[in-house]
């Protein structure tokens, strides 16, 4: 095979594709034709080492872009010199490959070891984190166990109590008056039965013959039991100090049955304007009496719930004491009270705003004002109303809630069925079967009940001003 020249390389054509040619000095090439018609020659050098034939790539010749024929021969001479100096390029490359493989294997082993170490460290960190968390929880449990009664109440109020209809305001007032002064700063876990009994005895000591405060004792005990029970559920405490105190041992509760007679209502209508009550408080009592609503629901009412066109007042579930929305049909008498009140407070969102005009008035305010005006033989309280006898009635002490009971009684006396009266009061039906399957609509009978009540109250009111005479129980007769 004759050695090829540069001109012969440049003259290669498609017919030479795959041809093996000699470039001299034991260099041999294989012709390859590109898609663009240009030729290239892949060149190797053959040599003998230790009686063995070896072959090593030298490079690729191209007319443009590849190694020149001269460059290929120079590279071949370099490789020959390496062989002569016993530095076999193939052996060197094989050795380099072995070294690279060894390095890769070492790197893989190191990576595996690093991963295992990282895994072990992660497990150790997780174990340490668990240990730290356990210590933190133990410390927290110790801290919670030493919470004072006041702190426990605050946590109960924040997480549970304030979600109730009254937002826990009544319970907070009760605790501020009777619980915190005695055990507010005592650690909750240190509270014992004797502490609870002391609280109940203090409430009893404030009672009188006509008001023994047994119901207040039971209510306070029930609230304390709920708070300590809530603490038990959350592992704040290990024992409930109220558990062994029975309500029955406190005595029998006296159910209040005060109902104002019609003669007393006439007297009340006469006394209210001169009693010193704020006009809004007087109208609150009139609205309560003409709708049979609760005083707390009345004082929290919003003007947005009053529809003068449809003559209705809606009490939403969040205001209703039992959490059930209630709609009251307004009689002519009731509408008149709402209209008078609207001229006083209609520019605010609330029927009875507080003095700052930022919310409704306190739900206990009217009850306190009424109580201050019925001192009877009791001493007049300091910084309270001096009209101490302005609302006293022949039948004895009365409270705003008695007006709701009075309205219900009048409805029955006017011929309204008891079931309809219960619906007007928004009472929950105690009979579950009846509650589920009763489908009768009471809207019409309820509207008629409120109408009859309003007409009767209007007659009694006109009687108090001398505009009506000959008022007979259960009848409507005006002069």
SEZAMI-546731 format. One record per residue (C-alpha): residue number from 1; residue in one letter; chain; y, x, z. Coordinates in nm, 4 decimals. Layout:
N
SITE   num   residuo   cadena      north       east         up
SITE   NUM         a        A          Y          X          Z
...
END
This chain:
479
SITE   num   residuo   cadena      north       east         up
SITE     1         x        A     0.0000     0.0000     0.0000
SITE     2         x        A     0.3169     0.1806    -0.1275
SITE     3         x        A     0.6226     0.2058     0.0905
SITE     4         x        A     0.8915    -0.0471     0.0020
SITE     5         x        A     1.2554     0.0325    -0.0616
SITE     6         x        A     1.5718    -0.1539     0.0312
SITE     7         x        A     1.6182    -0.2754    -0.3256
SITE     8         x        A     1.2629    -0.4060    -0.3293
SITE     9         x        A     1.3288    -0.5876    -0.0009
SITE    10         x        A     1.6410    -0.7454    -0.1461
SITE    11         x        A     1.4403    -0.8532    -0.4517
SITE    12         x        A     1.1843    -1.0534    -0.2522
SITE    13         x        A     1.1462    -1.4106    -0.3733
SITE    14         x        A     0.9654    -1.7303    -0.2852
SITE    15         x        A     0.6582    -1.5911    -0.4622
SITE    16         x        A     0.6353    -1.3187    -0.1965
SITE    17         x        A     0.6142    -1.5662     0.0964
SITE    18         x        A     0.3323    -1.4507     0.3268
SITE    19         x        A     0.2908    -1.1155     0.1521
SITE    20         x        A     0.2142    -0.8102     0.3684
SITE    21         x        A     0.4111    -0.4994     0.2771
SITE    22         x        A     0.4289    -0.1401     0.4022
SITE    23         x        A     0.7603     0.0025     0.5171
SITE    24         x        A     0.6182     0.3529     0.5764
SITE    25         x        A     0.5551     0.5484     0.8964
SITE    26         x        A     0.2792     0.3010     0.9995
SITE    27         x        A     0.5238     0.0096     0.9876
SITE    28         x        A     0.4034    -0.3096     0.8241
SITE    29         x        A     0.5805    -0.6308     0.7555
SITE    30         x        A     0.5038    -0.9926     0.6706
SITE    31         x        A     0.7369    -1.1733     0.4308
SITE    32         x        A     0.8751    -1.5142     0.5325
SITE    33         x        A     1.0970    -1.7282     0.3106
SITE    34         x        A     1.3569    -1.9471     0.4778
SITE    35         x        A     1.4509    -2.3005     0.3758
SITE    36         x        A     1.7704    -2.1665     0.2264
SITE    37         x        A     1.5671    -1.9257    -0.0005
SITE    38         x        A     1.6536    -1.6086     0.1919
SITE    39         x        A     1.3718    -1.3667     0.2757
SITE    40         x        A     1.2972    -1.2033     0.6105
SITE    41         x        A     1.0340    -0.9488     0.7048
SITE    42         x        A     0.8684    -0.9429     1.0462
SITE    43         x        A     0.7891    -0.5739     1.1140
SITE    44         x        A     0.5292    -0.4172     1.3512
SITE    45         x        A     0.4340    -0.0572     1.4204
SITE    46         x        A     0.0740     0.0504     1.4535
SITE    47         x        A    -0.0303     0.3524     1.6570
SITE    48         x        A    -0.3318     0.5026     1.8376
SITE    49         x        A    -0.3548     0.5653     2.2137
SITE    50         x        A    -0.6714     0.6914     2.3768
SITE    51         x        A    -0.8701     0.6189     2.0633
SITE    52         x        A    -0.7461     0.2600     2.0588
SITE    53         x        A    -0.5293     0.1034     1.7917
SITE    54         x        A    -0.2187    -0.0671     1.9253
SITE    55         x        A     0.0413    -0.2771     1.7531
SITE    56         x        A     0.3937    -0.3493     1.8797
SITE    57         x        A     0.6805    -0.5504     1.7252
SITE    58         x        A     0.9729    -0.3464     1.5938
SITE    59         x        A     1.2052    -0.6164     1.4668
SITE    60         x        A     1.2932    -0.8393     1.1713
SITE    61         x        A     1.4593    -0.7275     0.8538
SITE    62         x        A     1.7070    -0.9574     0.6787
SITE    63         x        A     1.9456    -0.8785     0.4022
SITE    64         x        A     2.2193    -1.0188     0.6195
SITE    65         x        A     2.1938    -1.0702     0.9926
SITE    66         x        A     1.8721    -0.8759     1.0595
SITE    67         x        A     1.7920    -0.5129     1.1287
SITE    68         x        A     1.8396    -0.2738     0.8387
SITE    69         x        A     1.5440    -0.0717     0.7099
SITE    70         x        A     1.7057     0.2392     0.8582
SITE    71         x        A     1.7480     0.0686     1.1954
SITE    72         x        A     1.3837    -0.0370     1.1953
SITE    73         x        A     1.2761     0.3247     1.1311
SITE    74         x        A     1.5032     0.4536     1.4097
SITE    75         x        A     1.3523     0.2018     1.6521
SITE    76         x        A     1.0031     0.3068     1.5371
SITE    77         x        A     1.0905     0.6726     1.6097
SITE    78         x        A     1.2050     0.5770     1.9623
SITE    79         x        A     0.8769     0.3951     2.0268
SITE    80         x        A     0.6813     0.6932     1.8912
SITE    81         x        A     0.8669     0.9256     2.1282
SITE    82         x        A     0.7757     0.6993     2.4210
SITE    83         x        A     0.4098     0.7059     2.3214
SITE    84         x        A     0.4221     1.0828     2.2885
SITE    85         x        A     0.5676     1.1101     2.6392
SITE    86         x        A     0.2773     0.8964     2.7688
SITE    87         x        A     0.5103     0.5999     2.8280
SITE    88         x        A     0.3203     0.3391     2.6325
SITE    89         x        A     0.5566     0.0523     2.5562
SITE    90         x        A     0.2720    -0.2013     2.5649
SITE    91         x        A     0.1459    -0.0655     2.8937
SITE    92         x        A     0.5015    -0.0660     3.0239
SITE    93         x        A     0.5517    -0.4265     2.9148
SITE    94         x        A     0.2154    -0.5252     3.0583
SITE    95         x        A     0.3090    -0.3525     3.3819
SITE    96         x        A     0.6448    -0.5261     3.3784
SITE    97         x        A     0.4705    -0.8589     3.3208
SITE    98         x        A     0.2350    -0.7922     3.6097
SITE    99         x        A     0.5318    -0.7048     3.8243
SITE   100         x        A     0.7121    -1.0196     3.7177
SITE   101         x        A     0.4028    -1.2274     3.7895
SITE   102         x        A     0.3691    -1.0598     4.1290
SITE   103         x        A     0.7361    -1.1245     4.1986
SITE   104         x        A     0.6954    -1.4896     4.0979
SITE   105         x        A     0.3900    -1.5254     4.3196
SITE   106         x        A     0.5737    -1.3614     4.6089
SITE   107         x        A     0.8739    -1.5882     4.5492
SITE   108         x        A     0.6438    -1.8925     4.5404
SITE   109         x        A     0.4784    -1.7839     4.8649
SITE   110         x        A     0.8207    -1.7245     5.0217
SITE   111         x        A     0.9416    -2.0654     4.9029
SITE   112         x        A     0.6303    -2.2284     5.0485
SITE   113         x        A     0.6850    -2.0421     5.3753
SITE   114         x        A     1.0541    -2.1400     5.3775
SITE   115         x        A     0.9653    -2.5060     5.3159
SITE   116         x        A     0.7097    -2.5006     5.5952
SITE   117         x        A     0.9639    -2.3362     5.8241
SITE   118         x        A     1.2244    -2.5953     5.7268
SITE   119         x        A     0.9719    -2.8731     5.7929
SITE   120         x        A     0.8900    -2.7317     6.1345
SITE   121         x        A     1.2608    -2.6929     6.2111
SITE   122         x        A     1.3268    -3.0503     6.1019
SITE   123         x        A     1.0465    -3.1700     6.3290
SITE   124         x        A     1.1857    -2.9635     6.6140
SITE   125         x        A     1.5379    -3.0982     6.5476
SITE   126         x        A     1.4039    -3.4550     6.5396
SITE   127         x        A     1.2205    -3.3986     6.8679
SITE   128         x        A     1.5364    -3.2546     7.0183
SITE   129         x        A     1.7410    -3.5459     6.8869
SITE   130         x        A     1.4961    -3.7898     7.0433
SITE   131         x        A     1.5140    -3.5996     7.3702
SITE   132         x        A     1.8945    -3.6019     7.3625
SITE   133         x        A     1.8960    -3.9741     7.2800
SITE   134         x        A     1.6549    -4.0453     7.5636
SITE   135         x        A     1.8771    -3.8527     7.8009
SITE   136         x        A     2.1815    -4.0405     7.6705
SITE   137         x        A     2.0079    -4.3772     7.7071
SITE   138         x        A     1.8930    -4.2836     8.0546
SITE   139         x        A     2.2490    -4.1870     8.1451
SITE   140         x        A     2.3775    -4.5082     7.9883
SITE   141         x        A     2.1216    -4.7121     8.1780
SITE   142         x        A     2.2290    -4.5420     8.4994
SITE   143         x        A     2.5926    -4.6095     8.4164
SITE   144         x        A     2.5211    -4.9733     8.3293
SITE   145         x        A     2.3201    -5.0164     8.6459
SITE   146         x        A     2.6288    -4.9111     8.8404
SITE   147         x        A     2.8582    -5.1517     8.6584
SITE   148         x        A     3.0659    -5.3573     8.8935
SITE   149         x        A     3.0401    -5.7341     8.8889
SITE   150         x        A     3.3785    -5.7543     8.7180
SITE   151         x        A     3.2686    -5.5057     8.4487
SITE   152         x        A     2.9459    -5.6984     8.3977
SITE   153         x        A     3.1422    -6.0213     8.3579
SITE   154         x        A     3.3768    -5.8584     8.1058
SITE   155         x        A     3.0803    -5.7419     7.8976
SITE   156         x        A     2.9137    -6.0849     7.9232
SITE   157         x        A     3.2397    -6.2534     7.8259
SITE   158         x        A     3.2920    -6.0231     7.5271
SITE   159         x        A     2.9380    -6.0457     7.3863
SITE   160         x        A     2.8351    -6.4010     7.4734
SITE   161         x        A     3.0645    -6.6206     7.6801
SITE   162         x        A     3.3659    -6.6239     7.4466
SITE   163         x        A     3.1504    -6.7649     7.1653
SITE   164         x        A     3.1221    -7.0961     7.3506
SITE   165         x        A     3.3365    -7.4007     7.2862
SITE   166         x        A     3.5762    -7.3333     7.5770
SITE   167         x        A     3.5598    -6.9552     7.5095
SITE   168         x        A     3.4568    -6.9062     7.8711
SITE   169         x        A     3.8098    -6.9703     7.9999
SITE   170         x        A     3.6885    -7.2154     8.2642
SITE   171         x        A     3.4248    -6.9705     8.3883
SITE   172         x        A     3.6770    -6.6871     8.3998
SITE   173         x        A     3.9181    -6.8953     8.6076
SITE   174         x        A     3.6362    -6.9846     8.8464
SITE   175         x        A     3.5301    -6.6204     8.8855
SITE   176         x        A     3.8896    -6.5040     8.9344
SITE   177         x        A     3.9299    -6.7568     9.2151
SITE   178         x        A     3.5943    -6.7381     9.3943
SITE   179         x        A     3.3773    -6.4468     9.2778
SITE   180         x        A     3.5917    -6.1398     9.2073
SITE   181         x        A     3.7845    -6.1479     9.5384
SITE   182         x        A     3.4536    -6.1138     9.7253
SITE   183         x        A     3.2237    -5.9045     9.5031
SITE   184         x        A     3.4288    -5.8082     9.1965
SITE   185         x        A     3.4285    -5.4360     9.2795
SITE   186         x        A     3.0705    -5.4291     9.4076
SITE   187         x        A     2.8070    -5.2646     9.1855
SITE   188         x        A     2.6159    -5.5431     9.0110
SITE   189         x        A     2.2810    -5.3915     9.1096
SITE   190         x        A     2.3845    -5.4027     9.4771
SITE   191         x        A     2.4531    -5.7780     9.4780
SITE   192         x        A     2.2127    -5.9635     9.7070
SITE   193         x        A     2.1424    -6.3238     9.7935
SITE   194         x        A     2.3739    -6.3013    10.0941
SITE   195         x        A     2.6693    -6.2162     9.8673
SITE   196         x        A     2.6032    -6.5212     9.6502
SITE   197         x        A     2.5668    -6.7405     9.9557
SITE   198         x        A     2.8981    -6.6086    10.0914
SITE   199         x        A     3.0720    -6.7144     9.7696
SITE   200         x        A     2.9218    -7.0634     9.7868
SITE   201         x        A     3.0096    -7.0978    10.1566
SITE   202         x        A     3.3706    -7.0023    10.0825
SITE   203         x        A     3.3921    -7.2783     9.8217
SITE   204         x        A     3.2397    -7.5270    10.0648
SITE   205         x        A     3.4912    -7.4272    10.3317
SITE   206         x        A     3.7760    -7.5407    10.1050
SITE   207         x        A     3.6222    -7.8839    10.0721
SITE   208         x        A     3.7382    -8.1968    10.2472
SITE   209         x        A     3.5615    -8.5107    10.3540
SITE   210         x        A     3.6497    -8.6903    10.0333
SITE   211         x        A     3.6080    -8.3777     9.8166
SITE   212         x        A     3.3206    -8.1644     9.9551
SITE   213         x        A     3.3236    -7.9434     9.6402
SITE   214         x        A     2.9452    -7.9547     9.6063
SITE   215         x        A     2.9748    -7.9828     9.2299
SITE   216         x        A     3.1980    -7.6757     9.2219
SITE   217         x        A     2.9416    -7.4812     9.4237
SITE   218         x        A     2.6662    -7.5800     9.1825
SITE   219         x        A     2.8798    -7.4982     8.8800
SITE   220         x        A     2.9650    -7.1526     9.0186
SITE   221         x        A     2.6002    -7.0867     9.1050
SITE   222         x        A     2.4948    -7.1905     8.7536
SITE   223         x        A     2.7542    -6.9578     8.5968
SITE   224         x        A     2.6475    -6.6654     8.8172
SITE   225         x        A     2.2838    -6.7336     8.7296
SITE   226         x        A     2.3653    -6.7289     8.3587
SITE   227         x        A     2.5519    -6.3987     8.3901
SITE   228         x        A     2.2795    -6.2242     8.5897
SITE   229         x        A     2.0112    -6.3719     8.3611
SITE   230         x        A     2.1966    -6.2312     8.0594
SITE   231         x        A     2.2105    -5.8918     8.2315
SITE   232         x        A     1.8346    -5.9050     8.2954
SITE   233         x        A     1.7640    -5.9734     7.9276
SITE   234         x        A     1.9554    -5.6576     7.8339
SITE   235         x        A     1.7975    -5.4432     8.1063
SITE   236         x        A     2.1319    -5.3949     8.2782
SITE   237         x        A     1.9711    -5.5126     8.6020
SITE   238         x        A     1.6215    -5.5308     8.7448
SITE   239         x        A     1.6659    -5.8423     8.9608
SITE   240         x        A     1.8645    -6.1662     8.9703
SITE   241         x        A     2.0221    -6.2223     9.3157
SITE   242         x        A     2.0646    -6.5949     9.2432
SITE   243         x        A     1.6976    -6.6549     9.1640
SITE   244         x        A     1.5956    -6.7701     9.5122
SITE   245         x        A     1.8953    -6.9997     9.5717
SITE   246         x        A     1.8237    -7.3619     9.4875
SITE   247         x        A     2.0945    -7.6015     9.3785
SITE   248         x        A     1.9289    -7.8833     9.5668
SITE   249         x        A     1.9917    -7.7026     9.8960
SITE   250         x        A     2.3661    -7.7207     9.8360
SITE   251         x        A     2.3619    -8.0973     9.8723
SITE   252         x        A     2.3801    -8.3994     9.6479
SITE   253         x        A     2.6631    -8.4063     9.3959
SITE   254         x        A     2.8897    -8.7065     9.4191
SITE   255         x        A     2.9448    -8.8502     9.0741
SITE   256         x        A     3.3060    -8.9468     9.0309
SITE   257         x        A     3.3418    -9.3164     8.9527
SITE   258         x        A     3.7183    -9.3669     8.9775
SITE   259         x        A     3.8336    -9.6365     8.7346
SITE   260         x        A     4.1909    -9.7598     8.7333
SITE   261         x        A     4.2267   -10.1334     8.7556
SITE   262         x        A     4.4601   -10.3142     8.5186
SITE   263         x        A     4.7008   -10.3666     8.8069
SITE   264         x        A     4.6979    -9.9914     8.8657
SITE   265         x        A     4.7541    -9.9263     8.4949
SITE   266         x        A     5.0601   -10.1517     8.5031
SITE   267         x        A     5.1805    -9.9590     8.8084
SITE   268         x        A     5.1088    -9.6278     8.6313
SITE   269         x        A     5.3074    -9.7365     8.3251
SITE   270         x        A     5.6003    -9.8104     8.5577
SITE   271         x        A     5.5769    -9.4811     8.7452
SITE   272         x        A     5.5199    -9.2357     8.4609
SITE   273         x        A     5.8760    -9.2328     8.3188
SITE   274         x        A     6.0231    -9.1546     8.6627
SITE   275         x        A     5.7491    -8.9176     8.7797
SITE   276         x        A     5.9172    -8.5987     8.6677
SITE   277         x        A     5.6411    -8.5255     8.4171
SITE   278         x        A     5.7435    -8.3654     8.0906
SITE   279         x        A     5.7556    -8.6196     7.8109
SITE   280         x        A     5.4761    -8.4364     7.6303
SITE   281         x        A     5.2559    -8.4606     7.9410
SITE   282         x        A     5.3233    -8.8357     7.9668
SITE   283         x        A     5.2278    -8.8813     7.6029
SITE   284         x        A     4.9146    -8.6713     7.6545
SITE   285         x        A     4.8001    -8.9189     7.9201
SITE   286         x        A     4.8835    -9.2147     7.6951
SITE   287         x        A     4.6938    -9.0626     7.4017
SITE   288         x        A     4.3955    -8.9878     7.6235
SITE   289         x        A     4.3947    -9.3420     7.7630
SITE   290         x        A     4.4256    -9.5119     7.4220
SITE   291         x        A     4.1598    -9.2945     7.2510
SITE   292         x        A     3.9153    -9.2387     7.5416
SITE   293         x        A     3.9301    -8.8680     7.4646
SITE   294         x        A     3.8884    -8.5767     7.7033
SITE   295         x        A     4.2106    -8.4228     7.8319
SITE   296         x        A     4.1028    -8.0745     7.7168
SITE   297         x        A     4.0374    -8.2010     7.3626
SITE   298         x        A     4.3710    -8.3817     7.3635
SITE   299         x        A     4.5733    -8.0784     7.4693
SITE   300         x        A     4.4066    -7.8538     7.2081
SITE   301         x        A     4.4706    -8.0927     6.9167
SITE   302         x        A     4.6401    -7.9761     6.5947
SITE   303         x        A     4.8694    -8.1876     6.3816
SITE   304         x        A     4.6529    -8.0944     6.0850
SITE   305         x        A     4.3779    -8.3102     6.2402
SITE   306         x        A     4.5994    -8.6205     6.2643
SITE   307         x        A     4.6153    -8.8440     5.9554
SITE   308         x        A     4.8920    -9.1021     5.9940
SITE   309         x        A     4.8113    -9.2611     5.6579
SITE   310         x        A     4.4460    -9.3244     5.7415
SITE   311         x        A     4.5321    -9.3697     6.1107
SITE   312         x        A     4.2685    -9.1242     6.2317
SITE   313         x        A     4.2501    -8.8252     6.4614
SITE   314         x        A     3.9708    -8.5772     6.3971
SITE   315         x        A     3.8427    -8.3608     6.6815
SITE   316         x        A     3.6652    -8.0605     6.5215
SITE   317         x        A     3.3417    -7.9223     6.6615
SITE   318         x        A     3.5089    -7.6055     6.7893
SITE   319         x        A     3.7350    -7.8146     7.0139
SITE   320         x        A     3.4911    -8.0901     7.1160
SITE   321         x        A     3.3321    -8.0188     7.4535
SITE   322         x        A     2.9797    -8.0938     7.3267
SITE   323         x        A     3.0330    -7.9068     6.9988
SITE   324         x        A     3.0112    -8.2276     6.7907
SITE   325         x        A     3.2961    -8.3224     6.5563
SITE   326         x        A     3.4427    -8.6638     6.6337
SITE   327         x        A     3.6794    -8.8951     6.4462
SITE   328         x        A     3.8891    -9.1502     6.6349
SITE   329         x        A     4.0415    -9.4569     6.4675
SITE   330         x        A     4.3953    -9.4996     6.5992
SITE   331         x        A     4.5150    -9.8364     6.7198
SITE   332         x        A     4.8771    -9.9473     6.6848
SITE   333         x        A     4.9357    -9.8447     7.0470
SITE   334         x        A     4.7823    -9.4995     6.9886
SITE   335         x        A     4.9750    -9.4450     6.6642
SITE   336         x        A     5.2983    -9.5169     6.8514
SITE   337         x        A     5.2170    -9.2406     7.1053
SITE   338         x        A     5.1380    -8.9926     6.8279
SITE   339         x        A     5.4593    -9.0802     6.6421
SITE   340         x        A     5.6700    -9.0279     6.9551
SITE   341         x        A     5.4999    -8.6957     7.0163
SITE   342         x        A     5.5521    -8.5890     6.6540
SITE   343         x        A     5.9269    -8.6147     6.6956
SITE   344         x        A     5.8979    -8.3637     6.9834
SITE   345         x        A     5.6382    -8.1118     6.8618
SITE   346         x        A     5.5808    -8.1918     6.4948
SITE   347         x        A     5.7520    -7.8717     6.3825
SITE   348         x        A     5.4658    -7.6713     6.5386
SITE   349         x        A     5.0985    -7.6691     6.4353
SITE   350         x        A     4.9973    -7.8096     6.7747
SITE   351         x        A     5.0483    -8.1426     6.9446
SITE   352         x        A     5.1022    -7.9654     7.2765
SITE   353         x        A     5.2295    -7.6091     7.2212
SITE   354         x        A     5.2871    -7.3676     7.5072
SITE   355         x        A     5.6349    -7.2499     7.6017
SITE   356         x        A     5.6076    -6.9451     7.3723
SITE   357         x        A     5.5115    -7.1716     7.0799
SITE   358         x        A     5.2236    -6.9375     7.0007
SITE   359         x        A     4.9258    -7.1539     7.0955
SITE   360         x        A     4.8288    -7.4768     7.2686
SITE   361         x        A     4.9217    -7.5401     7.6293
SITE   362         x        A     4.6657    -7.4609     7.9032
SITE   363         x        A     4.4032    -7.7352     7.9204
SITE   364         x        A     4.4479    -7.7547     8.3002
SITE   365         x        A     4.8253    -7.7983     8.2956
SITE   366         x        A     4.8382    -8.1778     8.2831
SITE   367         x        A     4.5683    -8.2130     8.5491
SITE   368         x        A     4.7684    -7.9846     8.7809
SITE   369         x        A     5.0906    -8.1768     8.7161
SITE   370         x        A     4.9202    -8.5067     8.7952
SITE   371         x        A     4.7663    -8.3599     9.1113
SITE   372         x        A     5.1024    -8.2266     9.2327
SITE   373         x        A     5.2391    -8.5811     9.2238
SITE   374         x        A     4.9613    -8.7239     9.4437
SITE   375         x        A     4.9862    -8.5240     9.7649
SITE   376         x        A     4.9515    -8.8306     9.9907
SITE   377         x        A     4.9489    -8.6840    10.3453
SITE   378         x        A     4.9046    -8.3246    10.2257
SITE   379         x        A     5.1780    -8.0653    10.2470
SITE   380         x        A     5.3853    -8.0112     9.9364
SITE   381         x        A     5.2848    -7.6871     9.7654
SITE   382         x        A     5.5434    -7.4108     9.7317
SITE   383         x        A     5.7061    -7.3736     9.3883
SITE   384         x        A     5.5429    -7.6945     9.2713
SITE   385         x        A     5.6838    -8.0403     9.1938
SITE   386         x        A     5.8756    -8.2076     9.4763
SITE   387         x        A     5.7843    -8.5502     9.3313
SITE   388         x        A     5.4809    -8.5327     9.5576
SITE   389         x        A     5.4088    -8.9063     9.5631
SITE   390         x        A     5.5368    -9.0112     9.2194
SITE   391         x        A     5.1943    -9.0961     9.0728
SITE   392         x        A     5.0085    -9.2216     9.3773
SITE   393         x        A     4.8236    -9.5482     9.3116
SITE   394         x        A     4.6726    -9.8095     9.5471
SITE   395         x        A     4.3162    -9.7134     9.4546
SITE   396         x        A     4.3655    -9.3556     9.5698
SITE   397         x        A     4.3731    -9.0170     9.3998
SITE   398         x        A     4.3065    -9.0112     9.0252
SITE   399         x        A     4.2777    -8.7363     8.7643
SITE   400         x        A     4.3311    -8.7455     8.3847
SITE   401         x        A     3.9561    -8.7622     8.3202
SITE   402         x        A     3.9529    -9.0958     8.5076
SITE   403         x        A     4.1652    -9.2399     8.2254
SITE   404         x        A     3.8782    -9.1699     7.9822
SITE   405         x        A     3.6392    -9.3536     8.2144
SITE   406         x        A     3.8948    -9.6339     8.2524
SITE   407         x        A     3.9265    -9.6717     7.8732
SITE   408         x        A     3.5473    -9.6947     7.8361
SITE   409         x        A     3.5285    -9.9551     8.1118
SITE   410         x        A     3.8011   -10.1629     7.9483
SITE   411         x        A     3.6138   -10.1550     7.6159
SITE   412         x        A     3.3036   -10.2996     7.7848
SITE   413         x        A     3.5137   -10.5648     7.9595
SITE   414         x        A     3.6606   -10.6562     7.6204
SITE   415         x        A     3.3113   -10.7269     7.4851
SITE   416         x        A     3.2315   -10.3977     7.3150
SITE   417         x        A     2.8595   -10.3085     7.3208
SITE   418         x        A     2.7704   -10.0120     7.5468
SITE   419         x        A     2.6119    -9.8230     7.2531
SITE   420         x        A     2.9398    -9.8488     7.0626
SITE   421         x        A     3.1352    -9.7303     7.3670
SITE   422         x        A     2.9049    -9.4267     7.3922
SITE   423         x        A     2.9818    -9.3465     7.0299
SITE   424         x        A     3.3558    -9.3810     7.0969
SITE   425         x        A     3.3162    -9.1327     7.3845
SITE   426         x        A     3.1272    -8.8928     7.1526
SITE   427         x        A     2.8404    -8.8735     7.3984
SITE   428         x        A     2.5140    -8.7179     7.2800
SITE   429         x        A     2.2302    -8.9703     7.2569
SITE   430         x        A     1.9811    -8.8629     7.5299
SITE   431         x        A     1.6855    -9.0290     7.3586
SITE   432         x        A     1.5620    -8.7813     7.0980
SITE   433         x        A     1.3659    -9.0425     6.9024
SITE   434         x        A     1.6708    -9.2659     6.8872
SITE   435         x        A     1.8913    -8.9726     6.7936
SITE   436         x        A     1.6683    -8.8816     6.4974
SITE   437         x        A     1.5785    -9.2205     6.3542
SITE   438         x        A     1.8790    -9.4356     6.4374
SITE   439         x        A     2.0636    -9.4883     6.1113
SITE   440         x        A     2.3045    -9.7704     6.1985
SITE   441         x        A     2.6689    -9.7020     6.1130
SITE   442         x        A     2.9056    -9.7468     6.4055
SITE   443         x        A     3.2276    -9.6793     6.2170
SITE   444         x        A     3.3337   -10.0425     6.1947
SITE   445         x        A     3.2433   -10.1410     6.5534
SITE   446         x        A     3.4089    -9.8219     6.6848
SITE   447         x        A     3.7310    -9.8943     6.4974
SITE   448         x        A     3.7291   -10.2476     6.6413
SITE   449         x        A     3.6648   -10.1112     6.9930
SITE   450         x        A     3.9694    -9.8831     6.9734
SITE   451         x        A     4.1761   -10.1705     6.8302
SITE   452         x        A     4.0834   -10.4006     7.1197
SITE   453         x        A     4.1590   -10.1252     7.3711
SITE   454         x        A     4.4959   -10.0529     7.2092
SITE   455         x        A     4.5945   -10.4211     7.2064
SITE   456         x        A     4.5073   -10.4574     7.5747
SITE   457         x        A     4.6965   -10.1425     7.6715
SITE   458         x        A     4.9970   -10.2615     7.4721
SITE   459         x        A     4.9904   -10.5914     7.6625
SITE   460         x        A     4.9665   -10.4147     7.9985
SITE   461         x        A     5.2463   -10.1796     7.9010
SITE   462         x        A     5.4708   -10.4689     7.7997
SITE   463         x        A     5.3830   -10.6331     8.1311
SITE   464         x        A     5.5041   -10.3225     8.3138
SITE   465         x        A     5.8431   -10.3511     8.1418
SITE   466         x        A     5.8698   -10.7266     8.1953
SITE   467         x        A     5.8255   -10.8061     7.8264
SITE   468         x        A     5.4954   -10.9861     7.8870
SITE   469         x        A     5.3821   -11.2151     8.1698
SITE   470         x        A     5.0688   -11.3975     8.2813
SITE   471         x        A     4.8345   -11.1124     8.2019
SITE   472         x        A     4.4821   -11.2318     8.2811
SITE   473         x        A     4.1807   -11.0024     8.3141
SITE   474         x        A     3.9931   -10.9954     7.9828
SITE   475         x        A     4.2493   -11.2153     7.8023
SITE   476         x        A     4.5536   -11.1536     7.5886
SITE   477         x        A     4.8412   -11.3840     7.6666
SITE   478         x        A     5.2041   -11.2842     7.6387
SITE   479         x        A     5.5159   -11.4840     7.7075
END
